[in-house]
């Protein structure tokens, strides 16, 4: 899929409410988990060349790291916005204190 196709899919995506946003996030996390559980090292080392908006090369490993850190940034933005609007956030925000990967 090329850059323009991905951009069009994002712009017309179903993230029009909170429930859909969380469902998309959970689906993406499950896809990453399945892929990373079985991806051979040589597959993660495969390098792709991108041109728009600027020319760069990146391995699958780097692309996954980018996607995960980019996602975290958006969750932080959402969390900040909700706090600013007065919504209580009683959940644990730190990975270290979460039940993940115990």
Secondary structure, 3 states (H helix, E strand, C coil): CCHHHHHHHHHCCCCCCHHHHHHHHHHHHHHHHHHHHHCCHHHHCCEEEECCCCCEEEEHHHHHHHHHHHHHHHHHHHHHHHHHCCCCCCCCCCHHHCCCCC
